[in-house]
Amino acid sequence: MSSDRRGGAAATIPEADELRDRDLPRSVERLVDIYDDALGCRDRYIWGWLDATLPTFGLDCVPPDRRELTNEGRLLVSLYVTILNDLSDRRDDHTAFEAAARVPADGRPETGSDADDPAVRLAAAAWETLLTRLSDAPRFEAYRETLEANLAATADAQRHTARTADDPTHADYEECLAEQSPTMCMDALATVDLICSPGFDPADEPAVREAVRAVEPLGRIGNWLTTWERELAEGDLANGVVVRAVESGAVSPAQVERARTDPEFRPTFRDLVHGSGVERAIGRDWRRRFRRANETDWDADSVDLDTYVAAMDTVRTHHDASHGYK
């Protein structure tokens, strides 16, 4: 666990091999098998990690008899968003990314078109499966368009990440955090919860969205801190840790450019960042934001947002445990 962790009870997290072997919902398992052929960018660990982590911060307005469906829906959202991420970051395929991003609004691309790619078809299958699984939920029709808008915002955030990857030396840490946090798709995850919550009072939705805006950067920071080294090894320097290192003077723009193109220089670059204290500074930023969110008086009666916000400590613990695996 990293040295900047907060106090609090430790979460019980399955070992890496357990997560790789974890049984997933049948609908997700089928799509993961297709993912391995269509993209294959991820170790199977990521799906088990998501399946174990997502239920730790759901909205408590979901009744117990709908929790299993909600968790499945949230995992399908995360699978769809992961496909977008991989098309953009790992395959650097703008055409396929844009086609996949348009699926919720426009549906599958036309057969034989430039966008008719196996990974885009997989994104469409994930979206269609999500709709099918949620179609009988009590508030599906009320929130379907909201879910589409949430995922459009996630795609916009991924576009910002791609622009940062093109020129990380001119990026701004606060801007990256504000613009890229929606890649965590926490608005969409909350919407899945609301779709399955017949007792939720719509008057409380503004408070829910405000809480999501407060905690989504916590997820982004936790992800940054535990993936930047893997991304560096791939030549991807869009991570907020690198952006903050440039801002602080820990590394120079010239060193960033060299790390992008020279694999032999990357271990030296990594050591410069490690020795700079940048990770500890970002960890302190996480704690400040977490404390501020916990001190907020959330104006909601039909959902416990204090518990939702407090669960971000557990999510961070799951992020820390995933270091080197995702």
Secondary structure, 3 states (H helix, E strand, C coil): CCCCCCCCCCCCCCCHHHHHCCCCCHHHHHHHHHHHHHCCCCCCHHHHHHHHHHHHHCCCCCCHHHHHHHHHHHHHHHHHHHHHHHHHHHCCCHHHHHHHHCHHHHCCCCCCCCCCCHHHHHHHHHHHHHHHHHCCCCCHHHHHHHHHHHHHHHHHHHHHHHHHHHCHHHCCHHHHHHHHHHHHCHHHHHHHHHHCCCCCCHHHHHHHHHHHHHHHHHHHHHHHHHHHHHHHHCCCCCCHHHHHHHHHCCCCHHHHHHHHHCHHHHHHHHHHHHCCCHHHHHHHHHHHHHHHHHHCCCCCCCCCHHHHHHCHHHHHHHHHHCCCCC
